[in-house]
Structures are given as C-alpha cells and as structure tokens.
Amino acid sequence: MAEVKAGLQDLVVATSQICSIDGQRGKLTYWGYDIHDLAAHATFEEVVYLLWHGRLPKRAELDDLSRQLTENRPVSPEILDLLKRLPPPQHPMETLRTTVSALSLYDPEAEDMSEEANRRKAMRLTAQMGTLVAAFGRIREGKEPIAPDPQLSQAANFLYMLQGKAPHAEDAHWFDVALILHADHSYNASTFAARVTASTLSDMHSAITSAIGTLKGPLHGGANEQVMKMLLEIQTPDRVDGYIHNLLAQKKKIMGFGHRVYHTEDPRATVLRKMSEDLGRRTGQTKWFQMSKAIEDLMIREKKINANVDFYSASAYYVLGIPVDLYPLVFAASRIAGWTAHVLEQYSNNRLIRPLAEYVGPTNLTYVPIDQR
Ligand SMILES: CC(C)(COP(=O)(O)OP(=O)(O)OC[C@H]1O[C@@H](n2cnc3c(N)ncnc32)[C@H](O)[C@@H]1OP(=O)(O)O)[C@@H](O)C(=O)NCCC(=O)NCCS
C-alpha cells in the first residue's frame, strides 16, 4: 500500500515563488522579504504589489496601484441590491461566498482568461472584498452602506466604511499591519483550494469562491471568531485557569493555538500580540489582552503549544470595534491579495491538480437486485 499522509501533512505538492514558511525557525517571507520587515515598514498596498509582481514597487508604481485599488472599490448597485435582498445568513461567510460568486455575473471579463484580464480581475476582487464586507455589516444593522473614501488607504477605508467615521490613526496603522500579516501563507487550505480550482482552467471568481468556502471552517479562518467567543464567555481574567483546564480535561482544542507547519511561535502572532496590547491600552480595554496573555502562558506551560495568527487578532479586532462574526470576512479581505497572486501563478504554469487516493473500500461485490437485498 502506498504511504498516505493524513491531511497531506509535510507533503510538498508544488513549487511556488510567492511565500515561504520555515516552521522550525518561525520564519515567514513574501517573495524573500521577512514578514517582520514588511509589518514594520510596508503598507498593505505595497504588499499587494509585491505579491502580484514579485518585487517591491517604485513610487510611481505604488501610486498607480493605489489609484487602481481606490477606483475599483465601489461595487455595482446590483450587488448592493443583492446584499439587501439576500436572507440573513446563518454565518456571514455564506453571504460573502455568494456575493463574490455573483460578482462574476456583472464582470464583463469573467470568462476572459488572458493574463491582462486576470490581473484586472485580481485588482477588482482585492479592491472590492472589503467594500462587500463593510456593506454587509451595515445592511444587516438596517443602515445604508457607506461609499468608499478615495482619500483613505485600503485599511483605513475599510474601518471607515464599516463604522461610519474615519478611524483613529493608531487603529488604522495597526489594521494595515494586520492586513499585511494575513495577506498570504503559502499552500494553506484556502489557497490550495483556489489553486485546485484554477488548475482546471476555471475562472478567477470560481477559484476565489472555492477559497472563501474553505477559509470559512473553524480549523482555518473561522478560528479567531471562536477565540473571541471564548474570551467573551470567560469574561474575567480570574476565570481563565478554570475554563481552559476544563476544556483541556475534556480533550477539547483551544482555538487560536497549534499549527500544522509552525513548531515554534507563529511570527505573525509575535506582531499581533503587540497589536492587541497596544490597542487595548489605547482604547482603555486592557482586559482582553490580559486574558489572552494568561491563556497563552498556560498553553505554553502545560501543553507546549504556541498561539497562532488567530489568537491575538481576536482581541485586537474586538477593541477596534469589528463585529466578532465578521472576523473571517476580514481575513478574506486581506488574503484575497495572496489568493489572487497564487491563482495568477497557477495560470502562468498550469498543470491540472489531480492526486490519487488509496482505495480501502470493499471489493469484488456483485450487484444484487433491489428486492433481494
Ligand atoms: C491548526 C490545527 C488544525 C493543526 O492541526 P494538526 O496539524 O492536524 O494537528 P493535530 O490536530 O493532529 O494536533 C496535534 C496534537 O496537538 C494537540 N493540539 C493541537 N492544537 C491544539 C489546540 N489548539 N488545543 C489543544 N491541543 C491541541 C492535539 O490535541 C494533538 O494532541 P495528541 O497528539 O495528544 O492527540 C490544530 O492545531 C487546531 O485545531 N487548532 C485550533 C484551531 C485553530 O486555531 N486554527 C487556526 C490555524 S492558523
């Protein structure tokens, strides 16, 4: 019998130039640039350029990309109308998955597979994902969506469209950093799903719709939402120990911990820890960071399991005022940059992705007519 790696663990299934992860040393790079370097110095727009073009932009190139993103942010009235008419979802990711899929029906280049058209679709999807999320967030509260502000960065504009007021400069800065940290992560489950779909030479919108469906699960992009629900349930720092010990005794997983690839601290968690602490201090809501730190200390002490990207983003987004069930959608509004970069890379050197499965079911059965079974 062929060796089967459950969950494709440790299996190298392709080559890619976009993103590398060193799980032993806790190192993450986009096109060779360390994530800490990018988080400290770049903007999300620069990172989008880097992911799509493989190098940092010159000033004029960045201005051009920023202008194109800004121009493409508004979604059509038909899509806003659809958002208003869809029934309330059981989870907002259903609405995002449906509306992103619907975008292709209004995109005249939906079926144009030329590289130029695919790059333009990547631009539109990246520009519009945040607009869809913010519009959904307002419509479900009975409010009108807010038109994007072309003066604001992608990060600041998202918070503005969601909350109706320009964000505090520190909030906008940290949210920009969060978008950078979430923008790509090599062959994670949703990116792999996008590439599998693209490998059939299906269109960009289909690939991104596959990715959103895959990101939705609590083992992937749904984890930070679960982390915040846990923090809200625990409520006070003195209840952390009892709560976590109880879950561990029941052999339950603690959301926001553990990783398939990192065997040390997730480098994104290092930055997000500081984001959670700084924003907690700025907004006068330090409790969520304190509780998170206590959970992290306990998990390292007793289980030797580190926090992942989803752990500290939860408390950071909470104090930014982002509704908890929108966390996975915010993830998508950043990861769209990486998904589209990977789909473009897949198209540029495509071979159908079609692995094998070892058959372990019954054999040599003979058909039995229905009334003799
Ligand atoms: C991310 C994740 C799916 C990786 O899973 P994986 O590589 O298949 O690893 P496993 O689930 O097999 O876990 C390996 C061991 O660590 C333990 N473990 C892993 N994550 C854990 C967690 N969050 N809490 C408690 N124990 C955990 C498992 O119970 C298992 O222990 P065992 O060998 O004694 O049975 C897993 O760590 C997890 O479910 N984490 C919580 C969800 C999450 O935060 N997802 C976001 C990822 S960025």
The ligand as a MOL file (V3000), in Angstrom:
LIG
                    3D

  0  0  0     0  0            999 V3000
M  V30 BEGIN CTAB
M  V30 COUNTS 48 50 0 0 0
M  V30 BEGIN ATOM
M  V30 1 C -4.3230 24.1900 13.4280 0
M  V30 2 C -4.6170 22.7210 13.6590 0
M  V30 3 C -5.8740 22.3470 12.8520 0
M  V30 4 C -3.4320 21.8780 13.1900 0
M  V30 5 O -3.8520 20.5820 13.2880 0
M  V30 6 P -2.9350 19.3090 13.0340 0
M  V30 7 O -1.6520 19.6700 12.4020 0
M  V30 8 O -3.8130 18.3220 12.3190 0
M  V30 9 O -2.5830 18.8220 14.4900 0
M  V30 10 P -3.4730 17.9120 15.4200 0
M  V30 11 O -4.8770 18.4380 15.4760 0
M  V30 12 O -3.3010 16.4900 14.9880 0
M  V30 13 O -2.7830 18.1460 16.8260 0
M  V30 14 C -1.5790 17.5080 17.2670 0
M  V30 15 C -1.6250 17.3650 18.7800 0
M  V30 16 O -1.6310 18.6590 19.3860 0
M  V30 17 C -2.8410 18.8860 20.0990 0
M  V30 18 N -3.3480 20.1980 19.7460 0
M  V30 19 C -3.1910 20.8370 18.5440 0
M  V30 20 N -3.8080 22.0110 18.5850 0
M  V30 21 C -4.3550 22.1200 19.8060 0
M  V30 22 C -5.1300 23.1170 20.3990 0
M  V30 23 N -5.4620 24.2240 19.7400 0
M  V30 24 N -5.5490 22.9330 21.6660 0
M  V30 25 C -5.2210 21.8210 22.3390 0
M  V30 26 N -4.4900 20.8270 21.8230 0
M  V30 27 C -4.0660 20.9820 20.5520 0
M  V30 28 C -3.8070 17.8410 19.5760 0
M  V30 29 O -4.8000 17.5380 20.5270 0
M  V30 30 C -2.8770 16.6870 19.3020 0
M  V30 31 O -2.5570 16.0770 20.5110 0
M  V30 32 P -2.4310 14.4830 20.6020 0
M  V30 33 O -1.2830 14.1300 19.6730 0
M  V30 34 O -2.1660 14.2400 22.0420 0
M  V30 35 O -3.7410 13.9360 20.1180 0
M  V30 36 C -4.8640 22.4460 15.1660 0
M  V30 37 O -3.7360 22.8500 15.9070 0
M  V30 38 C -6.1200 23.1140 15.6690 0
M  V30 39 O -7.2310 22.5530 15.5120 0
M  V30 40 N -6.0060 24.3370 16.2770 0
M  V30 41 C -7.1570 25.0610 16.7150 0
M  V30 42 C -7.8150 25.7810 15.5300 0
M  V30 43 C -7.0120 26.9530 15.0550 0
M  V30 44 O -6.5460 27.7780 15.8400 0
M  V30 45 N -6.8910 27.0830 13.7210 0
M  V30 46 C -6.1830 28.1700 13.0890 0
M  V30 47 C -4.9140 27.7010 12.4590 0
M  V30 48 S -3.9470 29.0560 11.8710 0
M  V30 END ATOM
M  V30 BEGIN BOND
M  V30 1 1 1 2
M  V30 2 1 2 3
M  V30 3 1 2 4
M  V30 4 1 2 36
M  V30 5 1 4 5
M  V30 6 1 5 6
M  V30 7 2 6 7
M  V30 8 1 6 8
M  V30 9 1 6 9
M  V30 10 1 9 10
M  V30 11 2 10 11
M  V30 12 1 10 12
M  V30 13 1 10 13
M  V30 14 1 13 14
M  V30 15 1 14 15
M  V30 16 1 15 16
M  V30 17 1 15 30
M  V30 18 1 16 17
M  V30 19 1 17 18
M  V30 20 1 17 28
M  V30 21 1 18 19
M  V30 22 1 18 27
M  V30 23 2 19 20
M  V30 24 1 20 21
M  V30 25 1 21 22
M  V30 26 2 21 27
M  V30 27 1 22 23
M  V30 28 2 22 24
M  V30 29 1 24 25
M  V30 30 2 25 26
M  V30 31 1 26 27
M  V30 32 1 28 29
M  V30 33 1 28 30
M  V30 34 1 30 31
M  V30 35 1 31 32
M  V30 36 2 32 33
M  V30 37 1 32 34
M  V30 38 1 32 35
M  V30 39 1 36 37
M  V30 40 1 36 38
M  V30 41 2 38 39
M  V30 42 1 38 40
M  V30 43 1 40 41
M  V30 44 1 41 42
M  V30 45 1 42 43
M  V30 46 2 43 44
M  V30 47 1 43 45
M  V30 48 1 45 46
M  V30 49 1 46 47
M  V30 50 1 47 48
M  V30 END BOND
M  V30 END CTAB
M  END
